[in-house]
């Protein structure tokens, strides 16, 4: 896995009694995210050798670099108040709340772009350092960093992560974590396959996502997926095969006796993808 980028830092207030997250938001644009973990390192010796080792999680630190830290977001993350006219006031008695925090980034896996999303279950951010310097002969951008302590939630969990085929699905996963709206792609409006002897079951209907195309005797099949304003990707037995054009037949998919699983991932910009699966069965 090769990491390439970093995007979309989100946060939400964490309820330590219920384990629920509320009032989710996007913090700003991400520049860096460094996670350092503190582990136990306890060794049990027996018969003059190491018999057991405990390297369990204790806590950790997240250092988040941002293009900016808006005052309204800073107030939420640090327990400060926003007064009249948008003035942020930091008081000595302010206590930073517990938050859930996440982000995602593009990775390369087996030559394909994927998106890895990370969610930290319980974080308490601390007051960031504030450094400013005068402009010299050339401009030097000065951007903020904020640190948080990573802890275990009420279930003992401290991190979740998942790898997605599409960027929109990574965003949707984070939206679900923080309670932001998730919008799904509308998906296919028509589906047809060619191949002597083949029959699609059930008949296509919008919203149905599982089909079989059985009885094939041809050496190959094609699939035509229709979904205006979508990107369409075809996978064969979970391996990317080709990009599809809405309403246009795919290149031939060679068949041997047996079955293959075709998977069509349809996605509208900025929405979660919809996946349609067809099991193609060749009988002779």
N, C-alpha and C positions, 0 to 999 in steps of 0.2 A: 504494500500500500504506500503510494507516494502522495504526500500532502501538497496541495498546490495553493489553496486560498483560504480565506476566512471571511465570513459574512454574518450579518443579522443577529447581533447580540440582543437577547430578550431577557426579561425578568418578570417576576410576579411575586406578590406578597404570600408568604407561607404561614399557614395556621398550624401551630405546633400541637394543638389539641386534636384537630380533625385530619391533618395531613393534606388539606385542600389548598389550592393556589387560586388567588383572586387578583383582580386589577392588573392584568398583564399588559405589557407594553414593550415596544422596541426602544432600546436605550439610545442608540445613535448608530454610526457606521463603525465597524470593527477594524482595527489595525493590527492587533496582536492579542493572543490569549495564551498565557503560560500557566500550567498547572504543576505545582510541586506537592508531593505527597509525603507525609510523615508516617512511617510504619514502625510497628514493634519489631524488635530484633532480639528475641529472647531464645536462648539455646538451652536445651536440656541435655546434659551429659550422662551417659550410662556406659559402663564397661570401658571407661577411658576413651569414649568417642561421642560425637554428637548423635543423639538418638531422636530428638524432635526439634523443630524450629518454628517459632511463631513470628510470622511477618504480616500480621493483620493490620488493617487500616486504623490509624489513630485520627488524623485530620489532614487537612491540606490547605494550600493557598492558591487562589486564582488571581493572576495579575492581568488586568484587562486594559489594553490600549485602545483608545477611541479617537475619532476625529474631533469630537467635542463631548462635553458632558453638560447637557442643558440643565438649567437651574431646577426646572420642575421635576426632571428625572432624578437629579441629585438629591432633592429634598425627600423624595420617596425612599430612595436607597439608603439615606443616612438619617432619616427621622427628623429632618429639619422642617421648617414651616415656610410657606409662601404667603407674604403679606399683601397689602394693598399695592396695586401697581406692579405686581410681579416681583417684588423684593424678597429674596430668600434670606431668612434669619437662622443662624446656627447658634443654638444655646448650649451651655455647658451640660445641661441635664438631658439633652437629646440622646435617645438610644436608637441605634440603627436596627430596623426590623430584620427578621429572618426572611430570606428571599429564595426562590428557585431561580436558576440562571442557566441559559443555554445559548448555543450558537451552532453554525454549521460551516463546512468548507468543502471545496471540491477536492477529490482525490483521483488518482489513476489506479485502476485494478485490472490487470491483464489487458492493458492497452485501452480500456474503456473508461470514460468519465463516470464517476459515481459521486454521491454527495453524502458525507458523514456528518451526522448531527449528534451533539453532545448535550446532555441535560444534567446539571448539578442540583441535587435534591434540596439541599439546605446550605445557604451561604449567608454570612453576615459581613457586609462591606464596611470598610473603615474610611475615615476622612483621608482624602488624597493629598499629597504634597502639592504645593502651588508655587511654581517657579516661572518667572517672567524675566526676559532680558531685552535690552534695547536692540533695535535693528542696526546691523552693520552694513558693509558694502553690498552684501548679498542677503537675500531673505532666508531665514531659517524658520521653518514651521515649528511651532511649539504646541504639542498636543498632550492631553491629559492621560494619566494612568490611574486606575483605582484598584485597590487590592481587597480581597475578601477571604474570610476563613471558611473552608469547606468542612461541613459536619455531616453526620448521619441523621437521616430523618427518623420519624417514629417507628418505621419498620426496619431500621438498620441499614437502609440503602443510602448511598452517597452519590452514585453516578449511574446514568443510563446512556446508552448510545446505540445508534442504528445507522446502517448504510442504505441509501435509496438510489434507485435508478434515475430519478428525476429531481431537479432542484425544487420544483413546486411541492413534491411530496416531503422533502426535508423541512420546508417552511411550514407545511401543514402539520407535521409532527410536533414542531415547536409551538405552533399556535394551539394545538390541543393541550400541550403541557401548561401554557400560561392562560388558557381560556379565551383566546382571541378567535374571531370567526374563521371557519374553514369553508371554502367554496370548492365544490367538485366540478370537474369537467363534465359536460353533458354527454360525451361519449358518442358511439357509433349511431348513425341513422340508417345504415344499410350494411349488409354483409352478404357476400356471395363467394362460393368456391367453384372451381372447375376441376374436373377429373372424371374420366369415364367410370360410370357405376356409382359415383358418390352421391349421397343424399344428406342434406343438412337437417339435423334434429336437435332441438325443436326448430320450427320455423323462426326466422329472425324476428325479434321484437325489441324495440328500444328499451334499454334497462336490463335485458337478459345478457348475461356475461359468460355462460357455460354452454357449449355446443359439442356435438359430435358430427363428423363427416365420414360416414362408414360405407363400406361396400366398394371402395375404390379398386379398380383394376388397371388404371393408367400408371405409366411410369413416373408421372409427376403431377402435381396439382398447382393451382394458383389461387390466390385469395385477393378479393377486391373489398376493401373497407372504405366506407364513406363517412366522413365526419368533417364538415366544413369548418375552417378556422382552427383546426387541430394539427398538431404534429403527430405522425403515426409511425411507430416503430414495430417491426415484426421480429419476434424471437422464435427460434425453432429448438425445441427441447431445452429451453432456457438459455440459449446462446443467441446473441444478436445476429440477425440474418440480413436485414435490409430496411431502409427507410421507405415508407409507402407514401404515395400521393393519393389524396382523397378521390375515390371514384375510378381509380386506375388499377388494373390488374398487376399483381406482383410479378417478379421474375419467377420462373419455374422452381418449384421445390421438389427435389427428387425424392421418390418414395421406394422403399423396399417393403416386402411383405412384413406386416406388423403395424405398429402405430407410431405416430409422431404427435407431439403437442405443439400447436401453434399458439403464440401469445401476442396479441396486438395491444400495445400501450398507446392510448389516445389521450392527448393533453392539450387543453387550451392554455394560453399564456396566463401565468399567475394563479392557476388553479391546480388542484390535485388531479392526478391522472386517473383514468378508468381503464381497467384491463379486461380484455375479452379473451377467453381461452377456447380453442377448438381442438378436440382430439380427432386426428385423421387416421382412419384405419384402412390399410390396404390388404385385400384378401387374396389377390392373385396377381 
